[in-house]
Amino acid sequence: MYEGILPLWKEKGMTSHDCVFKLRKILKMKRIGHTGTLDPSVEGVLPICLGKATKVSEYIMDQGKTYIATISIGTSTTTEDADGDIVVNDITPKSFSREQILEVLAKLTGEITQIPPMYSAVKVNGKKLYEYAREGKDVERPSRKVMIHNIRLLDEAPTFSGQEVTFNIEVDCGKGTYIRTLAVQIGELLGYPAHMSSLVRTASGSFSKDQCLTLSEVQAAVDEGSLSITLLPLKDALATWPTVEVNDDNNKSITNGQVVEIHPLLSENEKIVFELLENPIAVYIKHPTKSGMMKPEKMFSSEKGD
């Protein structure tokens, strides 16, 4: 059976769950997990974890993402993207200088506060917001802090004008960011209703567009017997943290997942990865209650694949 990370290019028109369903048929295996939902209208990088690699899916989800989005100024929608019903349509002539837009993007860079859209999977009182929205109910949504590392204006025009003004941006952001909400926030700072009219995810963690296969390419690789050589190792999902090769002194205790004396690298890092012959066997973190000690968060050494 297959083992590792498959960087999939999710095409428009299908859900992330659809991708997993199709891959289970193509690969003839059950132990498959995706690494974060992409809306059906969004295309882009969707790392898929196969076999033992499903244990690192949460780490990939926690890593940063890069998107290219088209922002449309002048119209707001119920879903904050092009799929929703129009709420406000401002057809007055608009004109913004490049400097005005860059100033707005700068204000939205760094840690910002967002209120999740009503059409989202965020839960309030145990129920998803989109379920309330479909019932016609508007509930109070908790705000959240998200990190925008960088926003680049991709269009070179000196001015942007018309009844509907559109421009493209590239966003590097942290976990939990809603780019469609960011589009609305850009419109608010420019003084007009806005929505996100298209979105592409070009990177997820360390996985990028140029590494990806489409579902049809995955099928072709399976038919040719070449898919295994294109899969990426589990360790690629752990590249954020430093690695330590186990030695004769700690091999047994680390391999068995014991609580041991803290490693110096944990003074500056959230996690460290222990490897045996360059293969990850455990992720260790500071022990929450025992000072000067560390404990395993994930173990891979005794795990067998599908």
N, C-alpha and C positions, 0 to 999 in steps of 0.2 A: 504494500500500500504506500501511498504518497506521504511524504513527511517534509514539512518546511512551510515557507511563506510564498504564496502565489500573488504577485501584484497584478490585480485584475483591473482592466479599464471598464468601468460600468458604463454601459451605453444608456442613452435616454430611453424612457418609456418603461423601465422596469425598476422594481424596488430592490433594495439590498437583499431582502429575503428571497426574492425571485432568483437572484444570482446564486445564492447558496443552494436553493432547490435544484437549479439546473446543473450546478457543479456536482452535486451528489449523484446525479444520473450519469454525467460524463465520466466522473472519476470512480464511480461504483464504490463509494465509501461514505460513511455517515459522519465521521468526526471532522466536521468542517465548521468554521466560524468566521463571520465577517468582523470588521473592526470599526464599526460606526456607520450609522444610517445615512445614506444619500437619498434625497427626494427623487421620485421618478423622473422629474423634468431636469434633473442635474446629472451631468456625466462627469466621469473622472476617476481618479486613483482610489481603489478600494482594496487594500491588502486583505487577502484571504488566508486564514491560518488552517493548516492541514495537520491532522494527527496530533502529535505531542505539542506542536506549535500553537495549538489553541490555548495553551496555558499562558502565552504572552500577548494574547489579543488585547487585554486591558492596558498593557503598557503602550501598545501602538495607539490605542484610542486616546491615551493621555498625552501623547506627543503633539507637536504643532502641526498645523495644516497650512497649505498655500492654495489660494483660490484666485481665479480671474472672474470678475463680475462686471456685468453691464448695469450701470445705474441710470434710471429714467426719472428725470425731474419733471413734475407736472401732474402726475397721476398717482394716487394711492389706491391700494387694493386690500381686500379683507385678509389675504394671506401674506401680504407684504412682498409677493412675487407676481409673476405674470399669470399664474394659474387662478388667482382669485377674482372675485367680482370687484368692479370699480367702486370705490367709496367716494373719492373726490377727483374731479377732472378739471384742472385749472388750465384753460387754453389761452391765457394772457401771454403776450410776447415776453420772453425771458432772455437775459443776456448776462453771462458771467465771464469774467476774465480768468485766465489760467491761474493767476495769483490768488484770486478769491477761492477757487476750488482747492488749491494746494494748502491754503490757510485752514480751510475746513478739515481737510484730511489730517493735517498736523494736530488739530484739536482732538481728533478721534484716535490718535496714536498713543499707546501706553495702556495703563489700566483704565478701563472705562466701565460704566454701568449700563447694562441692558435689561429691558423687560422682555421676556420671551414672548413671541407671537402667540395669539390665541390658537392658531393652527400649528401646534407643535406637540411633541411627545412629552413635554415637561408635565410632571404630575402635581396636582393641587388636591389635597384631601384624598389621596389615593386614586384619583381619576385623571386621565390625560386631558390636557387642555383642548386638543382637537375634538375630544368627545363632547365637552361642554359647547364648543363652537358649533358643532353639527346639530346640537339641540337648541341653538339660538341663544345660549346663555353666555353672558360676559362675566367672568369671575376676576377677582383681584389676583394679579400675578406677582409673585415675589421677584424683586429685582436681583440681579446677580452681577458680580464683578468678573470681567473677562479681560484677557490681555491681547492687545493688538500690537504686534511687534513692529510692523511696517505697513504702510499703504503707499503704493506707487501709482501715479496717474499715467496711464499708458498712452493716452492720446496727446499729440504734440501741438494741437491747435492753440493759438494765442487767445481766442475767445470761443465761447460756446453759446449759441443763441438759437431761438425758435420757440414755438409753442410747447413742444416736448424736447427737452434737452437731454441727450444721452452721452455718456462717456464711460470708458473702461478703466477699471482699477485692478491692481494685483495686491492681494492682502495676505500677509503672513500673520497667523493668529494662533492663540492657545485654545485649549479644550473649551467646549461649550459656547463658542462664539456663533451667533446667528448673523450671517452676511446679509440676509434680507432685512434684518433689523438695523444693521449698520447702514444700509441704503436709505432707510427711513430717517435715520439720525443725520445723515448727510443732507437730505432734503430739508430737515428741520432747521439746520444751521444756515442753509441757503435761503430759507424763508418760504419753501414750497412743499406741497405733498410729493412723495416719491415712492418708488418701489424698485426692486431688483428684477430686471427683465431677463437676465440669463446668468448662469453660474456653471463654472467648470472647476473641479478640484484637480490641481496639477501636482500636488505632493501631499503625502500623509506620512508624517514622521520622516524617516530616511528613505522612503519609497517614492519614486518619481514617475512621471508619465512615460519616460523613455524605457522604463523597465517593464511596462505593463503589456499584458496580452488581453485581447477580447475573448469572449466566450467561444467564438468560432475558431480563434487561434488556439485556444486551449484544447478544443476538440481535435483539431488537426495535429497538435503536438502529441496527444494521447494516441491517436491513430498511427503516428509515426514512431511511437515509443521514445520520444525525446523530451517529454515533459519534465522528468526528474532532473535533467541537467539545467533546466531553466528556473527551478525552484530555488529560493534564497534560504539560507540557513536561519534557524531560530535565533542565533546570536545577533543577527542584523537588527532585530527588534529591541535588543538590549544595549545597543551601541551608545546610548546616552550616558551610561554609567561606566566607571572604570572596572577593569577586569583584573583578577588575581588568580594566578595558577596555583592550585593546591600543591602542597609538598608532603613529604613523608610524615611530618609532624601533625598536620591537620587533615590529611586526606580522609581518614576514617570518620572523624567527628563532623566534618562538613558534609561528606557523602551521606551520613546518617541523619543530617539535619539537626544536630545538637545545638543548644545554646552555648556559645563560647565567648571568650574574651574579645572585646571589640577591636576591629581592625582600624589602624590610624586613618585610613581613607574615608571612614564614615564620619570623621569630624568635619569634612568639607563636602561630602556627597550624601544624597538622600539614600542611595542604595549602592551596593557593590555586587559584582557578578563573579562567582568562583567558577573556574574552568579546570577541566582535566583534559590534557592534550588538546587544548583550544576549543573544547566543547563545553558549553555551560552546564553546570550540574546544580547550581543553586544561586538564588538572589537573596542576599542578606541585608537586614536593616537594623538600626539601633533597637535594642530591647526597650519597650515602652515603660517598664517598671524596674528593671534591674540595671542600675547604673554601672557603666563600664563593660556591659555585655551586649552581644548582638544575637539575633535570632533569624531563622530562615523565613522569607516571605513566600518564596516559590522554590520547589524542588523539581529537578529534571532528571537526576541521576538514575533513579530506579523506574522511571516512566517508560512504558513501551508504547509504540505507535499502534495505529489501526491494523 
